[in-house]
């Protein structure tokens, strides 16, 4: 598989992750990952992972390419000095139209889903990790609301949990109540990353176009 490169210099690599591909190697050595594809595509390059996208999420993902960039890039992610923007298609609520703008703040913790035998995140009143996401409505249709999400924190499944706890799960998200025959996968796309280059300090905005499956559903609304 050829991976689309969105930005590359001697320190950073940003690519457009296809849906269905794990960000990093899994326990199954025969299963390809985004990193394994990139290592074949860019022989001789050492690729450093600093964040992940869920397997079925598409869009921008950023890697380090040099040792000198690793610490400042780690600091950028840890201190939330990066703006992440996503697009998603969520189930509509006929009884409660989607607001134009809203914010969710709560605390999340992992549990094991007894039915699917998978780890999932839940909202907790005590303990857990603080999570905050800002949302904006882009458009509405009979079958879904098209929204923008900007997570200010980087918790596992954060956008998926925050939409689900508002009873607006992302279409295709069977783990959080969004199972749907209308879509082929989880309808979540990492649209852009904005940050200062960890070495040069240059302002960067890296964007990934909507994948064909996401765009085609939008065009059918």
C-alpha positions, 0 to 999 in steps of 0.5 A, a space after each residue: 500500500 502506498 501511503 500519501 505523504 502530506 508533509 516531510 522534512 528531515 525532522 517530521 513526517 505527516 501522512 494521510 492514514 487510510 481507514 482500516 490500518 492500525 497506526 502501529 504494529 499489533 501483536 500479530 506480526 503478519 498484520 501490516 500497520 501504518 508504520 510497517 508500510 512507511 518503513 517499506 516506502 521510506 527505506 532507511 528512515 527511522 520513524 518515531 510514533 508520537 500519537 495514534 489514530 484508531 484503526 478505522 479513523 482516517 486522516 492526518 497523523 504525525 511522526 518524528 524522523 530525527 532524534 533531535 525532534 523527539 523531545 520537543 515533539 513529545 513536549 508539544 503533544 504532552 502540553 497540548 500545543 497542537 490543534 487537532 481538528 476532526 470531522 465526523 458523521 453522527 446519529 441525529 436526535 430528532 427530539 433534540 436538534 444538534 446545537 451549532 456549537 457546544 463543549 463537553 468536559 468530563 473525566 474518562 476511564 478505561 473498562 473492558 466491554 463484557 460483550 465485545 471483550 474490548 477495552 472501552 472508555 467510560 465517563 466517571 464521576 471520580 478519578 479518571 482523566 480530564 477530557 475536553 472537546 469543542 464541537 461545531 455543527 457543519 450540516 444536518 440531514 435526515 440520516 446524520 449530523 456532520 460535525 467538527 470536533 476539536 479535542 483539547 486533550 488527547 484521551 483514548 476514544 475521546 471524540 467517540 465517547 463524547 459524542 456517544 454520551 450526548 446520544 449522538 454516537 459516530 456512525 459506524 462505531 459499534 463499540 459506542 452505539 453507532 452501528 449503522 448499515 448506512 456506512 462502511 466504517 467508523 465515520 471519523 476523519 482527522 482533518 488537520 493538525 496545527 503546530 509550531 515546528 519543533 526545530 524551526 518554530 515555523 507555524 505548520 497547518 497540515 491537512 488531509 482531504 476527506 477519503 472517498 467513502 466519507 465524501 460519497 456519503 456526504 454527497 448522498 445526503 
